[in-house]
Amino acid sequence: QPDPSIRARGLHMPPEWAPHEATWLTWPHCAETWPGMDLPARVEPAYVAMVTALATGEHVHLTCLSDRHAASAASRPRDGGLPDGAPVTLHA
């Protein structure tokens, strides 16, 4: 029976400051994750700022629940000043 541990498979979890190719985020969608917060008014603008800052130095991948969720997410970073052509990829 193979050892299921990460180390045994030759994998490791690098520290967040280690060089990497991209950052993966999930566009906010679950109000339970953000209790008492208005997602469109408070959480999404914080994500826009984070994506904009990250995209100045690396690729950002945003996972979304559906094509509709991705379309909604796609409009927000542009509203927040993310330049066209910034290295951001949406995944539905």
N, CA, C and O of each residue as an XYZ file, in Angstrom:
368
protein
N       0.851     -1.185      0.000
C       0.000      0.000      0.000
C       0.893      1.244      0.000
O       1.778      1.362      0.847
N       0.671      2.180     -0.945
C       1.522      3.372     -1.022
C       1.316      4.298      0.173
O       0.225      4.392      0.735
N       2.388      4.971      0.536
C       2.331      5.957      1.622
C       1.621      7.208      1.102
O       2.091      7.810      0.137
N       0.503      7.619      1.711
C      -0.253      8.767      1.204
C       0.311     10.129      1.619
O      -0.235     11.168      1.246
N       1.396     10.123      2.386
C       1.899     11.416      2.866
C       2.456     12.262      1.720
O       2.952     11.741      0.721
N       2.363     13.529      1.888
C       2.850     14.471      0.874
C       4.342     14.291      0.646
O       4.790     14.217     -0.498
N       5.110     14.221      1.716
C       6.560     14.089      1.590
C       6.938     12.804      0.857
O       7.871     12.800      0.054
N       6.226     11.727      1.125
C       6.530     10.452      0.469
C       6.292     10.519     -1.026
O       6.913      9.773     -1.783
N       5.403     11.399     -1.466
C       5.133     11.554     -2.892
C       6.046     12.592     -3.542
O       5.885     12.915     -4.719
N       7.008     13.116     -2.771
C       7.949     14.073     -3.323
C       7.406     15.487     -3.421
O       7.959     16.321     -4.138
N       6.337     15.757     -2.710
C       5.725     17.084     -2.724
C       6.021     17.823     -1.424
O       6.383     17.212     -0.418
N       5.864     19.128     -1.456
C       6.021     19.917     -0.236
C       5.172     21.174     -0.343
O       4.749     21.555     -1.434
N       4.931     21.798      0.759
C       4.172     23.040      0.791
C       5.163     24.166      1.066
O       5.641     24.309      2.192
N       5.475     24.965      0.049
C       6.463     26.034      0.246
C       5.872     27.174      1.081
O       4.652     27.329      1.143
N       6.719     27.960      1.712
C       6.212     29.129      2.431
C       5.659     30.151      1.444
O       6.033     30.148      0.271
N       4.785     31.010      1.904
C       4.129     31.951      0.990
C       5.090     32.944      0.355
O       4.771     33.524     -0.682
N       6.255     33.153      0.949
C       7.221     34.105      0.374
C       8.145     33.452     -0.657
O       8.956     34.136     -1.281
N       8.028     32.146     -0.837
C       8.867     31.463     -1.814
C       8.477     31.901     -3.228
O       7.309     32.199     -3.479
N       9.436     31.943     -4.150
C       9.100     32.291     -5.534
C       8.009     31.362     -6.071
O       8.012     30.161     -5.803
N       7.092     31.931     -6.823
C       5.997     31.147     -7.397
C       5.520     31.820     -8.674
O       5.822     32.988     -8.919
N       4.781     31.087     -9.479
C       4.331     31.586    -10.774
C       3.040     32.377    -10.700
O       2.818     33.270    -11.519
N       2.185     32.071     -9.738
C       0.873     32.707     -9.708
C       0.241     32.554     -8.330
O       0.691     31.770     -7.495
N      -0.806     33.323     -8.129
C      -1.640     33.189     -6.944
C      -3.032     32.771     -7.393
O      -3.565     33.295     -8.371
N      -3.610     31.829     -6.673
C      -4.970     31.359     -6.945
C      -5.882     31.855     -5.839
O      -5.586     31.682     -4.657
N      -6.982     32.468     -6.219
C      -7.992     32.948     -5.277
C      -9.363     32.502     -5.758
O      -9.553     32.219     -6.940
N     -10.304     32.443     -4.850
C     -11.693     32.190     -5.212
C     -12.461     33.481     -5.018
O     -12.436     34.076     -3.941
N     -13.154     33.918     -6.083
C     -13.941     35.149     -5.993
C     -15.026     34.941     -4.932
O     -15.717     33.922     -4.953
N     -15.185     35.896     -4.003
C     -16.127     35.696     -2.897
C     -17.557     35.454     -3.380
O     -18.050     36.101     -4.303
N     -18.199     34.491     -2.710
C     -19.555     34.134     -3.120
C     -20.425     33.670     -1.954
O     -21.650     33.655     -2.080
N     -19.843     33.301     -0.852
C     -20.582     32.685      0.243
C     -20.688     33.648      1.421
O     -19.691     33.940      2.080
N     -21.886     34.135      1.681
C     -22.101     35.073      2.781
C     -21.731     34.459      4.133
O     -21.369     35.187      5.057
N     -21.816     33.140      4.263
C     -21.458     32.489      5.524
C     -19.969     32.624      5.826
O     -19.566     32.610      6.989
N     -19.162     32.751      4.798
C     -17.721     32.928      4.981
C     -17.405     34.320      5.510
O     -16.384     34.525      6.166
N     -18.269     35.258      5.228
C     -18.081     36.660      5.590
C     -19.267     37.130      6.446
O     -20.036     37.983      6.001
N     -19.429     36.600      7.649
C     -20.614     36.944      8.446
C     -20.711     38.443      8.727
O     -19.745     39.092      9.130
N     -21.903     38.959      8.500
C     -22.148     40.374      8.768
C     -21.567     41.323      7.742
O     -21.645     42.538      7.922
N     -20.986     40.805      6.668
C     -20.361     41.649      5.649
C     -21.225     41.657      4.390
O     -21.788     40.632      4.006
N     -21.320     42.796      3.769
C     -22.010     42.922      2.488
C     -21.000     42.580      1.399
O     -20.067     43.346      1.161
N     -21.176     41.433      0.732
C     -20.186     40.991     -0.260
C     -19.919     42.038     -1.339
O     -18.759     42.397     -1.543
N     -20.947     42.551     -2.048
C     -20.654     43.515     -3.108
C     -20.071     44.838     -2.594
O     -19.239     45.452     -3.263
N     -20.501     45.269     -1.425
C     -20.082     46.588     -0.943
C     -18.762     46.569     -0.181
O     -18.015     47.547     -0.229
N     -18.459     45.482      0.521
C     -17.273     45.483      1.378
C     -16.216     44.463      0.974
O     -15.025     44.774      0.956
N     -16.644     43.255      0.653
C     -15.681     42.183      0.394
C     -15.116     42.267     -1.023
O     -13.902     42.183     -1.209
N     -15.975     42.430     -2.012
C     -15.490     42.484     -3.389
C     -14.510     43.628     -3.621
O     -13.510     43.417     -4.307
N     -14.743     44.840     -3.083
C     -13.734     45.885     -3.266
C     -12.374     45.517     -2.650
O     -11.332     45.893     -3.187
N     -12.380     44.798     -1.551
C     -11.115     44.350     -0.958
C     -10.425     43.340     -1.878
O      -9.202     43.363     -2.012
N     -11.196     42.459     -2.509
C     -10.627     41.519     -3.467
C     -10.093     42.238     -4.700
O      -9.037     41.881     -5.223
N     -10.814     43.242     -5.159
C     -10.336     44.028     -6.306
C      -8.977     44.636     -5.978
O      -8.056     44.573     -6.793
N      -8.847     45.219     -4.799
C      -7.569     45.824     -4.393
C      -6.476     44.765     -4.317
O      -5.347     45.006     -4.744
N      -6.805     43.596     -3.777
C      -5.815     42.527     -3.650
C      -5.386     42.022     -5.021
O      -4.192     41.861     -5.275
N      -6.345     41.771     -5.907
C      -6.031     41.287     -7.253
C      -5.199     42.326     -8.009
O      -4.230     41.978     -8.684
N      -5.576     43.583     -7.894
C      -4.845     44.654     -8.573
C      -3.404     44.715     -8.086
O      -2.480     44.846     -8.888
N      -3.210     44.620     -6.774
C      -1.843     44.656     -6.217
C      -1.040     43.432     -6.652
O       0.113     43.562     -7.063
N      -1.635     42.257     -6.565
C      -0.927     41.037     -6.956
C      -0.562     41.043     -8.436
O       0.528     40.609     -8.809
N      -1.464     41.532     -9.277
C      -1.268     41.482    -10.727
C      -0.149     42.393    -11.209
O       0.248     42.312    -12.371
N       0.364     43.250    -10.352
C       1.507     44.070    -10.759
C       2.792     43.248    -10.812
O       3.771     43.670    -11.428
N       2.797     42.067    -10.165
C       4.017     41.284    -10.135
C       3.874     39.814    -10.448
O       4.872     39.098    -10.540
N       2.637     39.348    -10.614
C       2.455     37.929    -10.899
C       1.079     37.689    -11.503
O       0.207     38.557    -11.485
N       0.913     36.499    -12.033
C      -0.367     36.099    -12.608
C      -1.336     35.780    -11.470
O      -0.938     35.212    -10.453
N      -2.596     36.144    -11.641
C      -3.634     35.843    -10.658
C      -4.703     34.995    -11.331
O      -5.230     35.368    -12.379
N      -5.022     33.861    -10.731
C      -6.095     32.990    -11.194
C      -7.248     33.139    -10.215
O      -7.065     32.998     -9.006
N      -8.434     33.423    -10.737
C      -9.633     33.542     -9.905
C     -10.597     32.421    -10.254
O     -11.080     32.336    -11.383
N     -10.875     31.563     -9.284
C     -11.877     30.533     -9.511
C     -13.251     31.112     -9.201
O     -13.409     31.905     -8.273
N     -14.232     30.708     -9.983
C     -15.602     31.206     -9.859
C     -16.556     30.023     -9.902
O     -16.217     28.957    -10.415
N     -17.753     30.219     -9.359
C     -18.732     29.135     -9.272
C     -19.318     28.732    -10.614
O     -19.639     27.562    -10.825
N     -19.458     29.678    -11.515
C     -20.139     29.417    -12.783
C     -19.718     30.476    -13.793
O     -18.993     31.413    -13.458
N     -20.172     30.323    -15.011
C     -19.898     31.335    -16.025
C     -20.513     32.680    -15.620
O     -19.906     33.732    -15.816
N     -21.708     32.633    -15.062
C     -22.381     33.862    -14.619
C     -21.595     34.553    -13.497
O     -21.438     35.774    -13.497
N     -21.110     33.763    -12.552
C     -20.300     34.305    -11.459
C     -18.999     34.893    -12.002
O     -18.545     35.940    -11.540
N     -18.401     34.217    -12.982
C     -17.165     34.707    -13.599
C     -17.402     36.019    -14.331
O     -16.565     36.920    -14.273
N     -18.542     36.137    -15.026
C     -18.845     37.384    -15.741
C     -18.994     38.534    -14.763
O     -18.525     39.641    -15.024
N     -19.640     38.279    -13.647
C     -19.786     39.304    -12.619
C     -18.421     39.686    -12.044
O     -18.115     40.866    -11.876
N     -17.613     38.679    -11.749
C     -16.282     38.938    -11.197
C     -15.405     39.686    -12.192
O     -14.600     40.529    -11.797
N     -15.556     39.383    -13.482
C     -14.717     40.003    -14.508
C     -14.902     41.507    -14.568
O     -13.958     42.237    -14.871
N     -16.096     41.974    -14.285
C     -16.347     43.413    -14.382
C     -15.789     44.173    -13.190
O     -15.476     45.357    -13.318
N     -15.657     43.538    -12.044
C     -15.256     44.256    -10.835
C     -13.808     44.750    -10.848
O     -13.582     45.925    -10.560
N     -12.815     43.912    -11.168
C     -11.439     44.435    -11.168
C     -11.246     45.597    -12.134
O     -10.488     46.521    -11.837
N     -11.918     45.570    -13.286
C     -11.796     46.684    -14.235
C     -12.372     47.946    -13.605
O     -11.825     49.034    -13.787
N     -13.476     47.812    -12.861
C     -14.068     48.961    -12.168
C     -13.110     49.531    -11.133
O     -13.121     50.728    -10.848
N     -12.273     48.646    -10.571
C     -11.365     49.066     -9.510
C     -10.022     49.548     -9.992
O      -9.143     49.826     -9.176
N      -9.832     49.655    -11.296
C      -8.603     50.208    -11.824
C      -7.611     49.201    -12.359
O      -6.497     49.579    -12.723
N      -7.974     47.940    -12.419
C      -7.065     46.946    -12.981
C      -6.930     47.213    -14.474
O      -7.936     47.226    -15.183
N      -5.712     47.425    -14.969
C      -5.566     47.768    -16.391
C      -5.888     46.597    -17.305
O      -5.697     45.438    -16.938
N      -6.378     46.910    -18.496
C      -6.588     45.883    -19.510
C      -5.269     45.186    -19.763
O      -4.213     45.818    -19.775
N      -5.333     43.890    -19.964
C      -4.121     43.126    -20.224
C      -3.405     42.666    -18.965
O      -2.374     41.999    -19.059
N      -3.925     43.005    -17.785
C      -3.301     42.539    -16.547
C      -3.368     41.022    -16.513
O      -4.316     40.436    -17.035
N      -2.373     40.373    -15.904
C      -2.325     38.915    -15.910
C      -3.316     38.283    -14.926
O      -2.930     37.787    -13.868
N      -4.589     38.313    -15.296
C      -5.648     37.736    -14.464
C      -6.454     36.771    -15.331
O      -6.899     37.133    -16.421
N      -6.641     35.545    -14.848
C      -7.415     34.532    -15.565
C      -8.566     34.080    -14.684
O      -8.375     33.741    -13.517
N      -9.763     34.079    -15.254
C     -10.951     33.593    -14.543
C     -11.206     32.145    -14.928
O     -11.064     31.771    -16.093
N     -11.581     31.333    -13.951
C     -11.894     29.920    -14.182
C     -13.281     29.648    -13.626
O     -13.526     29.844    -12.435
N     -14.187     29.200    -14.480
C     -15.553     28.875    -14.023
C     -15.726     27.382    -13.944
O     -16.800     26.903    -13.581
